[in-house]
């Protein structure tokens, strides 16, 4: 009986792990030739580890059911987990026994780990944050279930061909996923298209049902999320789309093979690819289908579990359930919960709306108005007609509230309406999330303040109590203990192992920052990490970094607001100085840029091309390369960051002020001892406050200065007044980096010179170059640089996702 199992029974000792590893290798996988272990040993080891997760997973579930505790459901269209093996082994405290067991097969854990593919379930910071949060929820033993989509293909594999990004399919599931468990018994039916039908129920009340629909089956696959050394395993449930019927047998028998499987193919498209390119109308529709598929399947699943445990009484549903919407992607959950409660379970509108507003919480991740999702009313009416009716009803009742609060202010009503009127009316998804939620949070202090004073000002004036801040964090298990084992060993040696679950203990490092012997240990670990990255760069780019040079790193999604362009302009500036013999005060610098551009984002892809063209010129010049090297590392992903992060000396966080909501790469680099050069933006501000200005290279316009500056912005005048920027622009404009591709970079030149440039590239150039000179000067003083590096790590405790999740649990979720 399940109740008889109280503690995990599978031992983690070497003998038992060795026995299980042989069993899975020989019998589960049917391998008998130990000379051919490639790939199979990874699966065998994963299954050996998963066995131990399974019993802890079961016990965690049994405890939650017995306690009938309040639960949180984290809805996110992305969970960028990366690789699971090393993290699971760390959290289960199995490193030593696994290493001993693998020695019998003459292979190392590090070698096996490198064979594992990154789970293609996310794009960038949003998905990686969700993964960190899941890790922290399990480590803090919080009853939180993640809901996402099981994408067959990840975003894309990025190849660089002649300097250009070329997208290739990322079929991360091609060899299967040993970590997932299919749960067909929990499948849900998700509806699309059709129409609404009004009818009278047995009490004579008018009701609505959604009929004539095209149905898709949502099949759940569960992945275990282990806590750190606490025997807790939470669940990440990922939905796969499938046809409700495999195919039309009659059509197949009649020879119409294509039509026979058409419905199956149409259904499976929903979860085929992460974030389809939405440049086309078909791409937009598919993305909307993905978002509703996630929301509907997840809510139906939660309600089914509720009814199984407590019956169809929803009077205290809000007391025991909370849905956290990770950005606007899952926002249709607001309307879908209303549909389920009103149409399916017969609740009155007001009761259903009260439940909805008490269970939904919304996290905003962007300050870019164009990134706030809007969906065509026409498209939604075709695809989700019942949902659109519900949204219009929510909007009508909401606007009545606004009119009561501000009588006669029709302009405010227009601004706050969930429907943006015009030639093509749009549903404003962020507004729907705010109206339907009890909590709205930003992800850094400045970001949250700007939401209240700018983007969502009207809503803040109506509901100030809803708005709050939850500064992001990252898990120290993966982003320090796992990816930087050498540094982790030093930390454990001097302050004990407690930092892995209480990162604030890193403050105990501060006295060691002045200790020259400790600095030397610190420097040795950094050098070893730089050697690993040097080897990776040499393998992928054919360029050899000098490990004693300054490793200057910018890795993140390629976007104009993140200003990889400003970084490249600085590289061109250094190149120009070296070619002119102006090398005074210059330190050898190895610059690494990495990241993917959205397939339809032409200018971002052109910035990648510029980076590669500049790198080709810089690295080929024998006069320049001893002092300066540049690479664009292809196919940046979690696996790459685990190597890059421990090796970086300088972390580039140079977004235009007021554009980056938070950032989490800045936290990972800081945690691993990199110094930051950054603008007064996002979580940079809190990093600066934590470590002090002496150990942070601040530059650029501040968000409060930009509106006034824009009124008089004249990039051409700025260029004329700055000899260094003149030289950089001359090299760009004369075709020095595109001699056989005339006019290639004209769009970039125009963007820099435009007085309407929203990214302030020319405006911040001088300040950035001056800050980089400070970086070079600081790096020449090795002892002082090491002191700053140690103090950055020591001050990073606040940026643990454990702290962030504890804040969510205490202030929003109430668990």
JOPEPE-V752716 format. One line per field, one symbol per residue. phi: phi as a letter, one per 40 degrees, with the letter a starting at -180 (. if undefined). psi: psi as a letter, one per 30 degrees, with the letter a starting at -180 (. if undefined). burial: 1 if it has 24 or more other C-alpha atoms within 12 Angstrom, else 0. A space follows every 10 residues. Layout:
phi: ???
psi: ???
burial: ???
//
This chain:
phi: .ccccbbdbc cccdcccccc ccccccbccg bbcccbbdgc cdcccdcccc dccccccccc cccccccfcc bbbccacbac cgcccccccc ccfbdccccc ccccbfabcc ccdccccccc babaddcccd ccccccdccc fccbbcbabc ccbcdiccbb bfgbcbcbdb cccdbgbccc bcbccbcbbb bbggacbcac cccgccbbbc bgcccbcbbc bcbcbcccfb gbbcbbcbcb caccbdaccc ccccgccccc bcccccccdd bcbcfdcccb cccccccccc ccdccccccc cccccccccb gccbcbdccb babcccgcdc ccdccccccc ccccbgccdc cccccdccbc bbbcbabcdc cccbbddccc cccbccccdc cccdcccccc cccccbdgcc ccccccdcbc cidbdbcccc ccccccbcab bcbadcdccc cccbdbddcc ccbccccabb ccabccccca cccbcccdcc ccccbgcccc baccccdccd ccccccccdc cdcccccccc cccdcccccc bgbbcccccc cbbbbadcad ccfdcccccc ccccdccccc gcbcgcbdbb bbbaibbddc cccccccccc dccccccccc ccccdcbabb bbccfcaddc ccccdccccb bcbbccdgbc cagbddcccd dcgccbbacc afcdcccdcc cgccbabcag ccccccdccd cbcbdccdcc cbcccdcccc ccccgdbacb bdgdcddcdc ccccccdccf ccccdccccc ccccdccccc cdccccdccc ccccccdccc cccdcccdcc bbcfb
psi: keffjelkfk kgleeeeeee eeeeeeeefh kfjffifkee eeeeeeeeee eeeeeeeeee eeeeeefhlk lkjjkkfkji fbkfeeeeee ffhgeeeeee efffghllee eeeffkkkki glebeeeeee eeeeeeeeeg hkikkkkaki kekadlkjkj jhfkkkkkki ifgegljffl jkiffgllkk klbalkkklk afggkklkkj lgljkkkjkk kkkkjkljhg gkjlkjkkkk klkfkeljee eefgfieeee geeeeeeffe gekkilkgfl eeeeeeeeee eeeeeeeeee eeeeeeeeef agjgegeffg kkjjjjafeg ffeeeeeeee eeeeggklee eeeeeefffk kkkkgkgjef fjkkkkeeee eeeieeeeee eeeeeeeefe eeeeeikfif eeeeefkfjj laejkkkjee eeeeeglfkj kagleeeeee eefdeheeee feifffklkj klllkfeegd eefieeeeee eeefglffff fifffffffe ffffjeeeee eeeeeeeeee eeeeeeeeef fgkjkjfflj jjkjklkjke ffhfeeeeee eeeeeeeeff gigkgkkkkj kkkllkkkeg ieeeeeeeee eeeeeeeeff jfeefffklk kjjlhkaeee efeeeffkek jjiglkkgej edkfeeeeee eggkkkklli kbfeeeeeee fkffgkjkll kleffeeeee fgkieeeeee fjeeeeeeee eeffgegheg ikgegeeeee eefkfgjffh eeefeeeeee eeeeeeeeff ieeeeeeeee eeefggefgk feeeeeeeee fefh.
burial: 0000000001 1101001111 1101100000 0000001011 1111111111 1111111111 1111000011 1111111111 1111111111 1111101111 1100101010 0111111111 1111111111 1111111111 1111111111 1111111111 0011110001 1110001111 1100011111 1110110000 0000001111 0001111111 1111111111 1111111111 1111000000 0000000000 1011011111 1111110000 0001111111 1111111111 1110010000 0001001111 1111111111 1111111111 1110111010 0111111111 1111111100 0111111011 1111111111 1111100110 0100000000 0110011111 0000011111 1111111111 1111111111 1100110111 0100011111 1111111111 1111111101 1000100011 1111111111 0110000110 1110111111 1111011000 1011111111 1111111111 1111111111 1111111100 0000011111 1111111110 0011111111 1111111110 0001111111 1111111111 1111111111 1111111111 1111111111 1111111111 1111111101 1000111111 1110010000 0010110110 0001111110 1110011100 0001110110 1111101111 1111111110 1111110110 0101111111 1111111111 1111111110 01111
//
